Amino acid sequence: MEITEGRSYGPYVSVPDRLLRDRDLSIRAKGLYAVLAAMHAHGETVTARTVVDSSKEGTAAVRAAMTELEKGGWITRARERDGRGRVAGITWTLLASPDGRYTPPGGWS
């Protein structure tokens, strides 16, 4: 898994206020978004295993939260294929808003 968005401000990570106020997301999904942003912003390699290992949550809980974020429009997923057409990896992109119309000043790079 590769995360392609997330912004760090020193020891802090920026998370969209709109995400935190999204009543359709669980606290677990909101927290996972913040963890993914922080891991990416601080240059950590992000895999499903590193996310699971960084918390008390199990694989099923992390996957459920990822699915929740994806269904809510807060992340997108692109499967990468090898020369034989098999899935070789997944790139997740954290979005600043589910409708894609808001980008914070300076972007999310």
Backbone as CSV, one residue per row, in Angstrom:
resi,resn,N_x,N_y,N_z,CA_x,CA_y,CA_z,C_x,C_y,C_z
1,MET,0.857,-1.163,0.000,0.000,0.000,0.000,0.902,1.223,0.000
2,GLU,0.563,2.162,-0.817,1.290,3.425,-0.840,0.284,4.542,-0.631
3,ILE,0.611,5.479,0.206,-0.248,6.635,0.448,0.341,7.799,-0.327
4,THR,-0.487,8.490,-1.088,0.046,9.550,-1.929,-0.341,10.944,-1.466
5,GLU,-0.988,11.057,-0.333,-1.341,12.373,0.189,-1.074,12.400,1.689
6,GLY,-1.084,13.580,2.271,-0.854,13.751,3.695,0.134,14.876,3.915
7,ARG,-0.140,15.747,4.827,0.720,16.912,5.034,1.109,17.016,6.506
8,SER,2.376,17.274,6.731,2.904,17.380,8.080,3.311,18.817,8.362
9,TYR,3.054,19.235,9.586,3.496,20.537,10.072,4.312,20.272,11.326
10,GLY,5.609,20.024,11.132,6.455,19.667,12.261,5.968,18.349,12.842
11,PRO,5.704,18.318,14.144,5.239,17.064,14.746,3.735,16.844,14.568
12,TYR,3.061,17.703,13.812,1.607,17.618,13.643,1.244,17.238,12.216
13,VAL,0.069,16.657,12.060,-0.437,16.280,10.746,-1.777,16.965,10.537
14,SER,-1.997,17.445,9.335,-3.246,18.111,8.998,-4.304,17.075,8.594
15,VAL,-5.468,17.183,9.205,-6.612,16.335,8.874,-7.780,17.272,8.598
16,PRO,-8.505,17.060,7.495,-9.611,17.954,7.169,-10.670,18.009,8.278
17,ASP,-11.047,19.214,8.659,-12.099,19.404,9.649,-13.397,18.749,9.187
18,ARG,-13.652,18.843,7.897,-14.875,18.251,7.350,-14.923,16.742,7.594
19,LEU,-13.778,16.085,7.519,-13.716,14.648,7.805,-14.069,14.392,9.268
20,LEU,-13.506,15.190,10.154,-13.758,14.993,11.581,-15.218,15.229,11.943
21,ARG,-15.899,16.055,11.165,-17.304,16.357,11.428,-18.272,15.480,10.618
22,ASP,-17.737,14.590,9.810,-18.563,13.717,8.969,-19.271,12.684,9.852
23,ARG,-20.560,12.860,10.038,-21.340,11.993,10.926,-21.539,10.592,10.345
24,ASP,-21.224,10.413,9.074,-21.353,9.096,8.451,-20.124,8.222,8.664
25,LEU,-19.071,8.788,9.263,-17.856,8.021,9.532,-17.748,7.680,11.009
26,SER,-17.255,6.494,11.276,-17.004,6.095,12.657,-15.738,6.770,13.170
27,ILE,-15.609,6.791,14.476,-14.387,7.299,15.095,-13.194,6.476,14.609
28,ARG,-13.381,5.188,14.446,-12.307,4.312,13.974,-11.809,4.752,12.598
29,ALA,-12.718,5.046,11.683,-12.326,5.464,10.334,-11.621,6.818,10.361
30,LYS,-12.125,7.735,11.181,-11.490,9.051,11.292,-10.075,8.916,11.840
31,GLY,-9.908,8.086,12.834,-8.580,7.856,13.408,-7.641,7.200,12.417
32,LEU,-8.159,6.262,11.637,-7.322,5.602,10.644,-6.839,6.599,9.595
33,TYR,-7.719,7.488,9.172,-7.317,8.524,8.212,-6.135,9.316,8.775
34,ALA,-6.233,9.719,10.032,-5.157,10.493,10.665,-3.869,9.679,10.745
35,VAL,-3.977,8.409,11.074,-2.792,7.541,11.153,-2.136,7.410,9.780
36,LEU,-2.939,7.193,8.749,-2.394,7.067,7.395,-1.697,8.359,6.966
37,ALA,-2.334,9.488,7.238,-1.735,10.782,6.888,-0.417,10.984,7.628
38,ALA,-0.398,10.640,8.899,0.820,10.817,9.701,1.942,9.903,9.215
39,MET,1.623,8.663,8.944,2.656,7.725,8.493,3.266,8.210,7.176
40,HIS,2.410,8.632,6.273,2.905,9.111,4.982,3.720,10.393,5.149
41,ALA,3.181,11.342,5.890,3.828,12.647,6.045,5.206,12.534,6.696
42,HIS,5.396,11.526,7.518,6.671,11.356,8.208,7.578,10.351,7.500
43,GLY,7.222,10.018,6.255,8.089,9.190,5.428,8.119,7.720,5.766
44,GLU,7.157,7.250,6.534,7.127,5.835,6.882,6.557,5.020,5.730
45,THR,7.030,3.803,5.602,6.453,2.886,4.636,5.109,2.425,5.198
46,VAL,4.072,2.602,4.417,2.729,2.269,4.880,2.263,1.003,4.177
47,THR,2.027,-0.020,4.967,1.440,-1.262,4.467,0.299,-1.622,5.402
48,ALA,-0.527,-2.551,4.956,-1.608,-3.004,5.828,-1.019,-3.525,7.145
49,ARG,0.102,-4.218,7.070,0.726,-4.785,8.265,1.230,-3.687,9.198
50,THR,1.872,-2.638,8.668,2.380,-1.584,9.546,1.244,-0.828,10.222
51,VAL,0.122,-0.690,9.530,-1.031,-0.024,10.136,-1.592,-0.892,11.259
52,VAL,-1.758,-2.180,11.001,-2.268,-3.096,12.027,-1.307,-3.148,13.211
53,ASP,-0.010,-3.218,12.932,0.988,-3.309,13.995,1.091,-2.030,14.825
54,SER,0.587,-0.906,14.296,0.693,0.361,15.024,-0.474,0.586,15.981
55,SER,-1.361,-0.397,16.096,-2.530,-0.209,16.962,-2.990,-1.524,17.556
56,LYS,-4.045,-1.438,18.351,-4.660,-2.634,18.923,-5.640,-3.284,17.953
57,GLU,-5.960,-2.571,16.880,-6.942,-3.066,15.916,-6.382,-4.230,15.120
58,GLY,-7.225,-5.152,14.791,-6.822,-6.272,13.964,-6.999,-5.960,12.489
59,THR,-6.580,-6.910,11.659,-6.652,-6.737,10.210,-8.075,-6.470,9.746
60,ALA,-9.037,-7.199,10.261,-10.431,-7.022,9.832,-10.943,-5.626,10.171
61,ALA,-10.584,-5.107,11.337,-11.030,-3.770,11.738,-10.404,-2.696,10.857
62,VAL,-9.124,-2.851,10.527,-8.451,-1.878,9.664,-9.062,-1.914,8.269
63,ARG,-9.301,-3.106,7.755,-9.924,-3.225,6.431,-11.321,-2.610,6.426
64,ALA,-12.074,-2.836,7.479,-13.427,-2.271,7.559,-13.374,-0.740,7.571
65,ALA,-12.425,-0.176,8.299,-12.284,1.281,8.342,-11.829,1.828,6.994
66,MET,-10.937,1.122,6.312,-10.510,1.537,4.973,-11.692,1.523,4.013
67,THR,-12.501,0.484,4.086,-13.685,0.390,3.233,-14.648,1.531,3.535
68,GLU,-14.820,1.846,4.805,-15.687,2.953,5.216,-15.194,4.283,4.638
69,LEU,-13.892,4.522,4.729,-13.323,5.750,4.164,-13.481,5.782,2.641
70,GLU,-13.300,4.641,2.010,-13.439,4.583,0.555,-14.893,4.830,0.131
71,LYS,-15.830,4.187,0.794,-17.248,4.394,0.475,-17.680,5.832,0.748
72,GLY,-17.084,6.465,1.754,-17.410,7.839,2.084,-16.741,8.851,1.170
73,GLY,-15.850,8.376,0.298,-15.184,9.268,-0.646,-13.948,9.960,-0.106
74,TRP,-13.442,9.510,1.042,-12.277,10.154,1.648,-10.952,9.569,1.182
75,ILE,-10.986,8.384,0.595,-9.793,7.783,0.013,-10.184,7.110,-1.297
76,THR,-9.224,6.988,-2.190,-9.427,6.206,-3.406,-8.369,5.120,-3.445
77,ARG,-8.669,4.075,-4.184,-7.752,2.938,-4.281,-7.497,2.626,-5.750
78,ALA,-6.237,2.417,-6.094,-5.861,2.003,-7.445,-4.997,0.757,-7.330
79,ARG,-5.428,-0.299,-7.958,-4.654,-1.541,-7.943,-3.570,-1.474,-9.017
80,GLU,-2.366,-1.843,-8.634,-1.253,-1.899,-9.574,-1.068,-3.348,-9.986
81,ARG,-0.866,-3.574,-11.261,-0.738,-4.935,-11.788,0.680,-5.179,-12.311
82,ASP,1.127,-6.429,-12.180,2.438,-6.788,-12.719,2.280,-7.193,-14.183
83,GLY,3.343,-7.658,-14.793,3.334,-8.047,-16.203,2.377,-9.178,-16.530
84,ARG,2.013,-9.952,-15.538,1.085,-11.077,-15.748,-0.362,-10.717,-15.433
85,GLY,-0.574,-9.459,-15.060,-1.932,-9.016,-14.755,-2.359,-9.250,-13.312
86,ARG,-1.446,-9.729,-12.480,-1.763,-9.958,-11.076,-1.584,-8.668,-10.279
87,VAL,-2.352,-8.553,-9.211,-2.230,-7.370,-8.362,-0.859,-7.391,-7.701
88,ALA,-0.097,-6.306,-7.924,1.253,-6.214,-7.371,1.311,-5.238,-6.211
89,GLY,0.285,-4.435,-6.059,0.245,-3.455,-4.987,-1.000,-2.600,-5.108
90,ILE,-1.230,-1.812,-4.099,-2.382,-0.918,-4.085,-1.893,0.455,-3.671
91,THR,-2.315,1.472,-4.391,-2.010,2.849,-4.021,-3.289,3.487,-3.512
92,TRP,-3.237,3.969,-2.276,-4.362,4.681,-1.680,-4.056,6.165,-1.742
93,THR,-5.065,6.964,-2.057,-4.912,8.414,-2.055,-5.883,8.994,-1.041
94,LEU,-5.347,9.736,-0.084,-6.193,10.436,0.886,-6.695,11.707,0.226
95,LEU,-7.989,11.960,0.331,-8.595,13.130,-0.293,-8.935,14.176,0.760
96,ALA,-8.867,15.438,0.374,-9.178,16.537,1.288,-10.679,16.671,1.502
97,SER,-11.480,16.142,0.579,-12.935,16.148,0.734,-13.516,15.078,-0.166
98,PRO,-14.695,14.571,0.172,-15.274,13.502,-0.633,-15.694,13.957,-2.034
99,ASP,-15.942,15.240,-2.208,-16.350,15.713,-3.528,-15.172,16.223,-4.350
100,GLY,-13.993,16.246,-3.755,-12.793,16.645,-4.469,-12.706,18.122,-4.800
101,ARG,-13.605,18.945,-4.253,-13.621,20.359,-4.605,-12.763,21.220,-3.694
102,TYR,-12.297,20.664,-2.599,-11.505,21.477,-1.670,-10.086,20.951,-1.596
103,THR,-9.139,21.822,-1.777,-7.737,21.502,-1.544,-7.197,22.584,-0.636
104,PRO,-6.617,22.220,0.506,-6.119,23.229,1.423,-4.985,24.047,0.796
105,PRO,-4.761,25.261,1.280,-3.652,26.070,0.759,-2.345,25.273,0.805
106,GLY,-1.638,25.260,-0.291,-0.383,24.504,-0.342,-0.592,23.063,-0.768
107,GLY,-1.848,22.640,-0.932,-2.125,21.270,-1.361,-1.922,20.248,-0.264
108,TRP,-1.912,19.001,-0.659,-1.757,17.875,0.273,-0.525,17.065,-0.049
109,SER,0.468,17.651,-0.642,1.644,16.871,-1.034,2.556,16.606,0.126
